[in-house]
């Protein structure tokens, strides 16, 4: 086994599905969260940047990093997510 494989650690914590009609945050998560958007649109704000995210796209929330995400009012998000440590 390679040294990289020995150091790699991925531990799923929780999974779920969410309909987000308003904002989340600003806040900080204590683990990583990967979101996959299957309906709607919104904006992710992190590190002074705002990025539009829509259907078929994903975004990753880093542990211990301030973030805010806001669903588009006229076309709110629906997404699946997985929390993980690693």
N, C-alpha and C positions, 0 to 999 in steps of 0.2 A: 504494500500500500504506500502511496506517495506521502510525503510530508504534508502537502496541501490537504489531502483527504483526511489525514489524521487530525488536522486542526479545524476542519470544517465542522460547524455545529449549526444545526437548524432544528428548532423545537417549536412546532405549531402550538399555539396557546388556545385559540378559539377561532371559529368560522361563523359566518352569518350572512344575512341578506338584509338590505336596508333601503327604505324609500326616504330620501332626505329632501324635505320641502323648504328648509331654511338653512341657516348657517350652522357649522360646528366650529367652536373655538372663538377667539384664539385660545389655544391650549397646547398642552404637551402630553404626548402618549408615553407610557413607560415601556413599550415594546414597539416593534415595527408593525406596520399595517399596510398590506397590499390591497388596493381596491381595483375592481374591474367594473367599469360602467357599461351596463347593457341597455340603459334607457336614459334619456334626458341629457342635460348639459349643466355645467357649472364652472366655477373658478377655484383654483387652489392658490393660496397665498402663503409663501414661505421665503425667508431670507431676502425680503425686499422685492420679490418678484410675484407677479400674478400670471397664472397660466390657465388657459381655457382647456377644459377636458370634457369630451363628449362620448357618444356611443362607440364602443369598440376600443376605447382607450383605458389605460390603467394609470394609477399614480401610487407612489410609495411614500408613506409617512415614516420618517426616521424616528427612532426612540430618542427621547429627551431633546427634541428640536421643536421650537414653537411653530405652529401651523394653524391655518384657518382654511376651511373650505365652505363654499357657498353655492347652493343649488340655484339654478336659473328659475325665477318665479313662474315664468310661462311654460317651462319644460323641465320640471325638477328631476333630479337624479334617481335612478334605481341602480343599485350595485351590489355585488357580492364582495366579501372581504375575508381576509385571513390575518389574524394577529400571530406574530411569531417572534421568538427570541433567536439570537444567533450572533 
